[in-house]
Amino acid sequence: MMKTISAWTVIAVGALAPVAAFAQSSDAAYCSALAAKYEKYLNQDMHRGGQPQSLEARNSLEQCKAGNPTGIAGLEKALKDAGYALPPRG
């Protein structure tokens, strides 16, 4: 029975790998869209005398620009707090 479970586990993991890769690329694309919107609106506001960027927002921006989707939450928060709509996800 253990061999059957192991074989099914391998099959299930193998079947889910493309889904996980797609989700990662989708997250990276969304993160990139958030970074672009943040740079377009919030960086410009700062240069015009607006509020300075928070450390969290700046770190999130750098993470997304580097392709690391862990910056998503910080950029979402910064954009929402500033009253901007988020880009579509997915």
C-alpha positions in Angstrom: 0.0 0.0 0.0 2.8 2.4 0.8 4.2 2.1 -2.8 0.8 3.0 -4.2 0.5 6.1 -1.9 4.0 7.2 -2.9 3.3 6.7 -6.6 0.1 8.8 -6.2 1.9 11.4 -4.3 4.5 11.7 -7.1 1.8 12.0 -9.7 -0.1 14.6 -7.7 2.9 16.7 -7.1 3.9 16.4 -10.7 0.5 17.5 -11.8 0.5 20.5 -9.5 3.9 21.8 -10.5 2.7 23.6 -13.6 -0.1 25.2 -11.6 2.4 26.5 -9.0 4.7 27.8 -11.7 1.8 29.7 -13.3 0.7 31.1 -10.0 4.3 32.4 -9.4 4.5 34.0 -12.8 1.0 35.5 -12.3 2.1 36.9 -8.9 5.3 38.3 -10.4 3.3 40.0 -13.2 0.8 41.5 -10.6 3.7 42.6 -8.5 5.3 44.3 -11.5 2.0 46.0 -12.3 1.7 47.3 -8.7 5.3 48.6 -8.8 4.7 50.4 -12.1 1.5 52.1 -10.7 3.3 53.0 -7.5 6.2 54.5 -9.4 3.9 56.4 -11.7 1.7 57.9 -9.1 3.3 57.8 -5.6 6.9 58.4 -6.6 5.7 61.4 -8.6 3.6 62.7 -5.7 6.7 62.5 -3.4 8.8 64.5 -5.9 6.1 67.2 -5.9 6.2 67.7 -2.2 3.8 64.9 -1.2 4.2 62.5 1.7 7.5 60.6 1.8 7.5 56.9 1.1 7.2 54.5 4.1 10.1 52.1 4.6 7.6 49.3 4.1 6.5 50.7 0.8 10.0 51.3 -0.4 11.1 47.8 0.5 8.0 46.3 -1.2 8.7 48.3 -4.3 12.3 47.0 -4.4 11.1 43.4 -3.9 8.6 43.7 -6.7 11.1 45.3 -9.0 13.5 42.4 -8.3 10.8 39.9 -9.3 10.0 38.9 -5.7 6.2 38.8 -5.2 6.5 39.1 -1.4 6.3 42.9 -2.0 2.6 42.6 -3.1 1.0 43.3 0.3 3.1 46.4 1.0 2.4 48.0 -2.4 -1.3 47.1 -2.2 -1.5 48.9 1.1 0.5 51.9 0.0 -1.7 52.3 -3.1 -5.0 51.8 -1.2 -3.9 54.2 1.5 -3.2 56.8 -1.1 -6.6 56.3 -2.7 -5.6 54.6 -5.8 -7.4 51.6 -7.3 -5.3 48.4 -7.6 -4.5 47.1 -11.1 -6.4 43.9 -12.1 -4.9 40.7 -10.9 -4.4 37.8 -13.2 
